[in-house]
Amino acid sequence: MTTQPESRPDEGAEMPLPRLCQTVLDTTDARGLAEFYRQLLGLVYRPGDEPPAEGEPDDADWLVLRQPDGGRALAFQEVERLTPTTWPDDEVPMQLHVDCTVPDVAALDVNLRRALDLGGRLVLDRSQDPDEPLYVVADPAGHPFCMFVG
C-alpha cells in the first residue's frame, strides 16, 4: 500500500523557487580574501563594505562582492580557524570550488599569472590538455578554484 503525501492548502499554487544569491567563503582574513577576488575577477564591494579610510580600523567579518552591474557574486565570512583542503590528496576534501572561464589559452596564462601575483598558489596545471586546458589555483585562504577555457 502506498501513501500519498498530505495535501496542503496551497497545493495548486506555484511556489517560488529559491534563488541563488552568492557563494560564501570562510576565511581567517575577510578583507584580504575579498581583495584577492575583487582584483582577480573585477568585482566591486557592496555599498558599505568598501575598505575603511587609511589609518581607520578594519573590523569587517562579513563582506560582499558584486558584479559591476550589481548582481551578487561572492561573500566572505571571517572565522577563527580554517583547515585548507589538501586536494588532490583526499585527507581534507575540496568540498566546494569556484569555476572561472576565459576565452582562450593566452587569457588563461595571463590570468594564472595575475592570480599568482595576487597571492594564489598553483595546485594543478592541465594547461596542455587539448580538450579542456585549465589551472586549479588555491586562493590565499586555500580555497581551490578552476580557471579554464570555456
ABEGO torsion letter per residue (X at the ends): XBBBBBBBAAAABBBBBBBBABBBBBBABAAAAAAAAAAAAGBBBBBGABBBBBGBBBABABBBBBBAAGBBABBBBBBABBBBBAOABAABBAGBBBBBBBABAAAAAAAAAAAAAAGBBBABBAAABAABBBBBBBBAAGBBBBBBBX
